[in-house]
């Protein structure tokens, strides 16, 4: 129940530095690069990741970007949609107004047709532009144990987290996590920057949770659900080591960027290798300019049809 073999990804056409999201995504870097080189490099990275996942036995559905709609972050679909084994598709209210254009009715209709989804739950109603919850960027779902982990931020509204938990029967573990920006502690905007729950383990930056009681609650929850805790440092987190996702290919496969893999210690790599296969993808340009990594690029498909 925790892993899926089916995902979809969005092949970008308008990828660019998004000034709206940069207000609280400090991983974005507005570097000087020509549009031609940027488009070429991003497509090389995107296609390379898709091919790696296909080779690992993951079923990847690729949707083409819409030429008529300029969406610089459409490559990160997990923020506007999630799918669930009980038959629901969930839509989410996003912080940046230009990201709200990413929601695609044609993708939703295709998923309903191919995977028998029976219900759409739209959290955007009465919340768009007021309260924000950005899908599996905001919420880390332990689907097997029905536990939801969420770091509260501008993009992760506590009330909406609790509403989701009630709707799907999850217990919520809420906390605050921080990173130092220009010598100032700032909230981490997405939980999936600092945490990834997998089948048998959890990669997490515990050092980002300052409140000792909150940290204890997270640890106890993970230990109770028998997850091996792999603690990463702030520096490793800053290189996207928390932004991983485990999928079910030919084997259990942990998807991560080459940036993330390169900052892991030898002991961490050995421990992970004992529990999962790897798919290591070079998405350096996407990380620098978009501020997101491999996990953000994947929308999981959980459905009646597998």
For each residue, the residues with C-beta under 8 A, 3 or more apart:
1: 85 143 144
2: 142 143 144 197 198 199 246
3: 198 199 246 247 248 252
4: 7 247 248 300 301 302 306
5: 57 58 59 247 248 249 306
6: 58 59 61 115 300 301 302 303 306
7: 4 53 58 59 60 61 247 298 299 300 301
8: 60 61 62 63 77 107 111 299 301
9: 46 49 50 60 61 62 63 75 77 297 298 299
10: 62 63 64 65 74 75 77 102
11: 43 46 62 63 64 65
12: 15 42 43 46 65 74 75
13: 64 65 66 67 74
14: 65 69 70 71 72 74
15: 12 38 39 42 72 73 74 75 286 289 290
16: 35 38 72 289
17: 22 28 29 30 31 72 289 290
18: 21 22 28 72 73 96 98 99 290
19: 22
20: 23 95 96 97 98 99
21: 18 24 25 28 73 95 96 99 291
22: 17 18 19 25 28 30 291
23: 20
24: 21 95 153 154 155 186 187 189
25: 21 22 28 189 190 291 292
26: 179 181 186 189 291
27: 193 238 240 287 291 292
28: 17 18 21 22 25 288 289 290 291
29: 17 288 289 291
30: 17 22 289
31: 17 288 289
32:
33: 37 38 41 289
34: 37 38
35: 16 38 39
36: 39 40
37: 33 34 40 41
38: 15 16 33 34 35 41 42 285 289
39: 15 35 36 42 43
40: 36 37 43 44
41: 33 37 38 44 45 285
42: 12 15 38 39 45 46 75 285 286
43: 11 12 39 40 46 47
44: 40 41 47 48
45: 41 42 48 49 281 282 283 284 285 286
46: 9 11 12 42 43 49 50 75 283 286 297
47: 43 44 50 51
48: 44 45 51 52 281 282
49: 9 45 46 52 53 281 283 294 297
50: 9 46 47 53 54 60 62
51: 47 48 54 55
52: 48 49 55 56 279 280 281
53: 7 49 50 56 58 60 247 249 253 255 279
54: 50 51 57 58 60
55: 51 52
56: 52 53 247 249 250 251 253 277 279
57: 5 54 249 250 251 253
58: 5 6 7 53 54 247 248 249 253 279
59: 5 6 7
60: 7 8 9 50 53 54
61: 6 7 8 9 301
62: 8 9 10 11 50
63: 8 9 10 11 104 107 110
64: 10 11 13
65: 10 11 12 13 14 69 71 74
66: 13 69 71 104
67: 13
68:
69: 14 65 66 101
70: 14 98 101
71: 14 65 66 74 98 99 101 102
72: 14 15 16 17 18 98 290
73: 15 18 21 76 79 96 98 99 102 290 292
74: 10 12 13 14 15 65 71 77 102
75: 9 10 12 15 42 46 286 290 292 296 297
76: 73 79 137 290 292 296 297
77: 8 9 10 74 80 81 102 297 299
78: 81 82 135 136 137 192 295 296 297 298 299 300
79: 73 76 92 94 99 102 134 135 136 137 138 296
80: 77 91 92 94 99 100 102 103 134 135
81: 77 78 89 90 91 92 103 107 108 135 299
82: 78 89 90 92 135 136 141 299 300
83: 88 89 90 111 115 117 299 300 301 302 303
84: 87 88 89 90 168 302
85: 1 143 302 303 304
86: 168
87: 84 116 117 118 119 303 304
88: 83 84 117 118 119 120 121 168
89: 81 82 83 84 108 111 112 117 119 120 121
90: 81 82 83 84 120 121 122 123 135 164
91: 80 81 103 108 120 121 122 123 124
92: 79 80 81 82 123 124 133 134 135 138
93: 100 123 124 127 128 129 130 131 132 133 160
94: 79 80 99 100 102 132 134 155
95: 20 21 24 99 132 134 154 155
96: 18 20 21 73 99 100
97: 20 100 129
98: 18 20 70 71 72 73 101
99: 18 20 21 71 73 79 80 94 95 96 102
100: 80 93 94 96 97 103 124 128
101: 69 70 71 98
102: 10 71 73 74 77 79 80 94 99
103: 80 81 91 100 108 124
104: 63 66 107 108
105: 108 109
106: 109 110
107: 8 63 81 104 110 111
108: 81 89 91 103 104 105 111 112 120
109: 105 106 112 113
110: 63 106 107 113 114
111: 8 83 89 107 108 114 115 117 301 303
112: 89 108 109 115 116 117
113: 109 110
114: 110 111 305
115: 6 83 111 112 301 303 304 305
116: 87 112 303 304 305
117: 83 87 88 89 111 112 120 303
118: 87 88
119: 87 88 89
120: 88 89 90 91 108 117
121: 88 89 90 91 167
122: 90 91 125
123: 90 91 92 93 127 133 160 163 164
124: 91 92 93 100 103 127 128
125: 122 128
126: 130
127: 93 123 124 130 131 132 133 157 160
128: 93 100 124 125
129: 93 97
130: 93 126 127
131: 93 127 157 159 160
132: 93 94 95 127 138 154 155 156 157 160
133: 92 93 123 127 138 139 155 156 157 160 161 164
134: 79 80 92 94 95 137 138 155 156 190
135: 78 79 80 81 82 90 92 138 139
136: 78 79 82 139 140 141 192 300
137: 76 78 79 134 155 190 191 192 296
138: 79 92 132 133 134 135 150 153 155 156 161 190 191 192
139: 133 135 136 148 149 150 156 161 164 191
140: 136 148 149 150 191 192 195 196 197
141: 82 136 147 148 170 197
142: 2 145 146 147 148 149 197 225 227
143: 1 2 85 146 302
144: 1 2 199 225
145: 142 225
146: 142 143 168 169 170 171
147: 141 142 170 171 172 173 221 225
148: 139 140 141 142 161 164 165 170 171 172 173
149: 139 140 142 173 175 191 195 197 218 221
150: 138 139 140 156 158 161 172 173 174 175 191
151: 156 174 175 176 177 187 188 190 191 194 195
152: 156 157 158 161 174 175 176 187
153: 24 138 156 187 188 189 190
154: 24 95 132 187 189
155: 24 94 95 132 133 134 137 138 189 190
156: 132 133 134 138 139 150 151 152 153 160 161 189 190 191
157: 127 131 132 133 152 160 161
158: 150 152 161 162 174
159: 131 162 163
160: 93 123 127 131 132 133 156 157 163 164
161: 133 138 139 148 150 152 156 157 158 164 165 172 174
162: 158 159 165 166 172
163: 123 159 160 166 167
164: 90 123 133 139 148 160 161 167 168 170
165: 148 161 162 168 169 170 171 172
166: 162 163 169
167: 121 163 164
168: 84 86 88 146 164 165
169: 146 165 166
170: 141 146 147 148 164 165
171: 146 147 148 165
172: 147 148 150 161 162 165
173: 147 148 149 150 217 218 221
174: 150 151 152 158 161 214
175: 149 150 151 152 209 211 214 215 217 218
176: 151 152 187 209 210 211 214
177: 151 187 188 191 194 205 208 209
178: 185 186 187 188 208 210
179: 26 185 186 188 208 234 237 238
180: 183 184 185 186 234
181: 26 184 185 186
182:
183: 180
184: 180 181
185: 178 179 180 181 210
186: 24 26 178 179 180 181
187: 24 151 152 153 154 176 177 178
188: 151 153 177 178 179 191 193 194 208
189: 24 25 26 153 154 155 156 193
190: 25 134 137 138 151 153 155 156 193 296
191: 137 138 139 140 149 150 151 156 177 188 194 195
192: 78 136 137 138 140 195 196 242 243 295 296
193: 27 188 189 190 237 240 242 243
194: 151 177 188 191 204 205 208 237 242
195: 140 149 151 191 192 202 203 204 205 242
196: 140 192 202 203 204 242 243 244 245 246 295
197: 2 140 141 142 149 202 222 227
198: 2 3 201 202 203 227 244 246 252 254 275 276
199: 2 3 144 246 252 276
200: 226 227 228 275
201: 198 227 228 229 230 272 275 276
202: 195 196 197 198 222 227 228 229 230
203: 195 196 198 230 232 241 242 244
204: 194 195 196 218 222 229 230 231 232 242
205: 177 194 195 208 231 232 233 234 236 237 241 242
206: 209 215 218 219 229 231
207: 231 233 234
208: 177 178 179 188 194 205 234 237
209: 175 176 177 206 214 215 218
210: 176 178 185 215
211: 175 176 214 215
212: 215 216
213: 216 217
214: 174 175 176 209 211 217 218
215: 175 206 209 210 211 212 218 219
216: 212 213 219 220
217: 173 175 213 214 220 221
218: 149 173 175 204 206 209 214 215 221 222
219: 206 215 216 222 223 229
220: 216 217 223 224
221: 147 149 173 217 218 224 225
222: 197 202 204 218 219 225 227 229
223: 219 220 226 227 229
224: 220 221
225: 142 144 145 147 221 222
226: 200 223
227: 142 197 198 200 201 202 222 223
228: 200 201 202 271 275
229: 201 202 204 206 219 222 223
230: 201 202 203 204 268 271 272
231: 204 205 206 207
232: 203 204 205 236 237 241 242 264 268
233: 205 207 236 237
234: 179 180 205 207 208 237 238
235: 238 239 263
236: 205 232 233 239 241 242 260 263 264
237: 179 193 194 205 208 232 233 234 240 241 242
238: 27 179 234 235
239: 235 236 259 260 262 263
240: 27 193 237 243 256 257 259 260 287 293 294
241: 203 205 232 236 237 244 256 260 263 264
242: 192 193 194 195 196 203 204 205 232 236 237
243: 192 193 196 240 256 257 260 292 293 294 295 296
244: 196 198 203 241 254 255 256 260 294 295
245: 196 254 255 294 295 298 300
246: 2 3 196 198 199 252 253 254 255 276
247: 3 4 5 7 53 56 58 252 253 255 279 298 300
248: 3 4 5 58 252 253
249: 5 53 56 57 58 252 253 277 279
250: 56 57 253 277
251: 56 57 276 277
252: 3 198 199 246 247 248 249 275 276 277
253: 53 56 57 58 246 247 248 249 250 276 277 278 279
254: 198 244 245 246 272 276 277 278 279
255: 53 244 245 246 247 279 281 294 295 298
256: 240 241 243 244 260 261 278 279 280 281 293 294
257: 240 243 260 261 280 281 282 283 284 287 293 294
258: 261 262 280 281 282 283 284
259: 239 240 262 263 283 284 287 293
260: 236 239 240 241 243 244 256 257 263 264 293 294
261: 256 257 258 264 269 278 280
262: 239 258 259
263: 235 236 239 241 259 260
264: 232 236 241 260 261 268 269 272
265: 268 269
266: 269 270
267: 270 271
268: 230 232 264 265 271 272
269: 261 264 265 266 272 273
270: 266 267 273 274
271: 228 230 267 268 274 275
272: 201 230 254 264 268 269 275 276 278
273: 269 270 276 278
274: 270 271
275: 198 200 201 228 252 271 272
276: 198 199 201 246 251 252 253 254 272 273
277: 56 249 250 251 252 253 254
278: 253 254 256 261 272 273
279: 52 53 56 58 247 249 253 254 255 256
280: 52 256 257 258 261
281: 45 48 49 52 255 256 257 258 294
282: 45 48 257 258
283: 45 46 49 257 258 259 286 287 293 294 297
284: 45 257 258 259 287 288
285: 38 41 42 45 288 289
286: 15 42 45 46 75 283 289 290 292 293 297
287: 27 240 257 259 283 284 290 291 292 293
288: 28 29 31 284 285
289: 15 16 17 28 29 30 31 33 38 285 286
290: 15 17 18 28 72 73 75 76 286 287 296
291: 21 22 25 26 27 28 29 287
292: 25 27 73 75 76 243 286 287 295 296 297
293: 240 243 256 257 259 260 283 286 287 296 297
294: 49 240 243 244 245 255 256 257 260 281 283 297 298
295: 78 192 196 243 244 245 255 292 298
296: 75 76 78 79 137 190 192 243 290 292 293
297: 9 46 49 75 76 77 78 283 286 292 293 294
298: 7 9 78 245 247 255 294 295
299: 7 8 9 77 78 81 82 83
300: 4 6 7 78 82 83 136 245 247
301: 4 6 7 8 61 83 111 115
302: 4 6 83 84 85 143
303: 6 83 85 87 111 115 116 117 306
304: 85 87 115 116
305: 114 115 116
306: 4 5 6 303
